[in-house]
Amino acid sequence: MKQLPSLVLLCGMVLALLLLTPLDSAAEEALAPEGAALYASYCADCHKPLGKSTKAGRSLVRVRSAIRHFAIMNHLKVLSDAELQAIVQALAIPRGN
């Protein structure tokens, strides 16, 4: 029984590492085209085109929080977490201004 708390702690640490590990570049590139299209459809009118976006480098948590808390962005609540992640990945790719 003494080992159970240690095992739970170890599993929690492994899970935290997996969740905090960024996507590899191949996964980022796979999401980028979808994210760019979603950004163009849902975000560019207010936040400028992707290459000149005022929101470049935003995290998924920050994007999700903005959608949840700013009434003007309520229409974006239809986007899934996967779609939001794709937008975040597109915002993370450096582009020429």
Secondary structure by P-SEA (a helix, b strand, c coil): ccaaaaaaaaaaaaaaaaaaccccaaaaaaaaaaaaaaaaaccccccccccccccccccaaaaaaaaaccccccccccccaaaaaaaaaaaaccccc
